[in-house]
Amino acid sequence: MSTSKKDQIAQGALTAFSQFGYSETTMDSIAEIAQVAKGTLYYHFATKEELFWYVVERGVKMLIYSVDSVIQDETLSLEDRMKSILDGHLHFFSENRELCFLLLSIFTTDEQRNQFAGKLLTNYFTMMEGYMHDLKEQGFIRQDADIQTLASALFGMVGFTALRKQFRNEPVDIEASRKTLLLMLDGALLE
């Protein structure tokens, strides 16, 4: 399957942003890594900021897709679904190392940028909170559990576990991590 120029640029930008950070990444470095002419780069993206948010939004959509397919699988028991959701997160962050770095580093001291990042993650959190709300209404999640905190905690637990392991060049998707994360989630679930 052939990659479009826009996808090629986005992949090069992801690599550049994750290696150098937003501030140190230039449109020149993105063009070089993506192996496209600067004119091609500017044809698709007018600014570095526009390209950055395109890459982040694309990544969030990938995360939503990877988790939503498990949430929708009603043939799985609740326990298997929760394990599969956790596995989906672990696999996603494991297979998308650069994206993991980027998603977990998008918040800054710039309030306007933080609001935009929050809007991009809204779809992910809306999906997770909706699913967890349904589980709570069905009696599978403790009534005293705050759903927003639970969804945020899941994202943070898995994301930062993956990030730390990646910084240490350790495998992310390992059984010990999975078991420990499930134990932590277990406190919110009812049998």
C-alpha positions in Angstrom: 0.0 0.0 0.0 1.4 3.4 -1.0 1.7 6.1 1.6 0.4 9.5 0.7 2.7 12.5 0.9 0.6 13.9 3.7 1.1 10.6 5.7 4.8 10.6 4.9 5.1 14.1 6.2 3.1 13.3 9.3 5.3 10.3 10.1 8.4 12.5 9.6 7.0 15.2 11.8 6.1 12.6 14.5 9.7 11.4 14.5 11.1 14.9 14.6 8.7 16.1 17.4 9.4 13.0 19.5 13.2 13.3 19.0 13.7 17.0 19.3 10.6 18.3 21.1 8.3 20.9 19.6 10.5 23.9 20.2 13.6 22.4 18.7 11.9 20.9 15.6 12.0 23.0 12.5 10.1 22.6 9.2 13.5 22.0 7.6 14.2 19.1 9.9 10.7 17.7 9.3 11.2 17.9 5.5 14.6 16.2 5.8 13.3 13.3 8.0 10.1 12.9 5.8 12.3 13.0 2.7 10.1 15.6 1.0 10.9 19.0 -0.6 10.1 22.0 1.6 7.6 23.1 -1.1 5.7 19.8 -0.7 5.8 20.2 3.1 4.3 23.8 2.9 1.8 22.7 0.3 0.2 20.4 2.9 0.9 22.3 6.1 1.3 26.1 6.3 2.9 26.1 9.8 4.7 23.8 12.2 1.9 24.3 14.7 -0.7 23.1 12.1 1.4 20.0 11.4 2.0 19.3 15.1 -1.8 19.3 15.8 -2.5 17.2 12.7 0.0 14.6 14.0 -1.5 14.7 17.5 -5.1 14.5 16.3 -4.2 11.6 14.0 -2.6 9.8 17.0 -5.6 10.3 19.2 -7.9 8.9 16.5 -5.6 5.8 16.3 -5.9 5.4 20.0 -9.7 5.7 20.0 -10.0 3.2 17.2 -7.7 0.7 18.9 -9.7 0.8 22.2 -13.2 1.3 20.7 -13.2 -2.0 18.8 -12.8 -3.8 22.2 -15.4 -1.7 24.0 -17.9 -2.6 21.2 -17.2 -6.4 21.4 -20.2 -7.5 23.5 -19.2 -11.2 23.1 -16.5 -10.7 25.7 -17.3 -11.0 29.4 -16.7 -7.8 31.5 -13.4 -9.2 32.8 -12.2 -10.1 29.4 -13.3 -6.8 28.0 -11.4 -4.9 30.8 -8.3 -7.0 30.1 -8.7 -6.3 26.4 -9.1 -2.6 26.9 -5.9 -2.6 29.0 -4.2 -4.8 26.4 -5.3 -2.4 23.7 -3.8 0.5 25.5 -0.5 -1.4 26.2 -0.3 -2.6 22.6 -1.0 0.9 21.3 1.7 2.6 23.4 4.1 -0.3 22.8 3.7 -0.2 19.0 3.6 3.6 18.7 6.6 4.7 20.8 7.0 8.1 19.2 3.3 8.8 19.5 3.4 7.8 23.1 6.1 10.4 23.8 4.2 13.0 21.9 0.8 12.4 23.4 2.2 12.4 26.9 4.1 15.6 26.4 1.6 17.8 24.6 0.6 19.8 27.6 2.7 22.9 28.2 2.6 26.2 30.0 0.8 27.7 27.0 -2.9 27.8 28.1 -4.2 28.1 24.5 -2.2 25.0 23.4 -3.4 23.1 26.5 -7.1 23.9 25.7 -6.6 22.6 22.1 -4.9 19.5 23.4 -7.8 18.9 25.7 -10.2 19.2 22.9 -8.3 16.6 20.9 -8.4 14.2 23.8 -12.1 14.9 24.5 -13.2 12.2 22.1 -11.0 9.6 23.8 -12.2 10.5 27.3 -15.8 10.8 26.2 -15.7 7.3 24.8 -14.0 5.8 27.9 -16.2 7.7 30.3 -19.3 6.6 28.4 -18.3 3.0 28.6 -17.4 3.3 32.3 -20.6 5.1 33.1 -22.6 2.2 31.5 -20.6 -0.3 33.6 -21.3 1.8 36.7 -25.1 1.8 35.9 -25.0 -1.9 35.3 -23.4 -2.4 38.8 -19.9 -3.4 37.6 -18.1 -0.3 38.9 -18.4 0.9 42.4 -21.0 3.6 42.9 -18.5 5.8 44.8 -16.0 5.7 41.9 -15.7 9.0 40.0 -15.8 8.1 36.3 -13.8 11.0 35.0 -11.0 10.2 37.5 -11.2 6.6 36.6 -10.8 7.2 32.8 -8.0 9.7 33.4 -6.2 7.2 35.7 -6.4 4.5 33.1 -4.9 6.7 30.5 -2.2 7.9 32.9 -1.4 4.5 34.4 -0.9 2.8 31.0 0.7 5.8 29.3 3.2 6.6 31.9 4.0 2.9 32.5 4.7 2.5 28.8 6.7 5.8 28.7 8.9 4.8 31.6 9.6 1.4 30.1 10.4 3.0 26.8 12.9 5.4 28.4 14.6 2.4 30.0 14.4 0.4 26.7 12.4 -2.3 28.3 9.5 -4.1 26.6 6.2 -2.4 27.3 3.6 -5.1 26.7 4.6 -7.6 29.4 2.5 -9.8 31.7 3.8 -8.2 34.9 2.7 -4.7 33.8 -0.6 -6.1 32.7 -1.3 -7.9 36.0 -0.2 -4.9 38.1 -2.4 -2.5 36.1 -5.4 -4.9 36.4 -4.9 -5.1 40.2 -5.0 -1.3 40.3 -8.2 -1.2 38.2 -9.7 -4.0 40.3 -10.3 -1.6 43.2 -13.0 0.2 41.1 -14.7 -2.9 39.9 -17.3 -4.9 41.6 -17.5 -8.7 41.3 
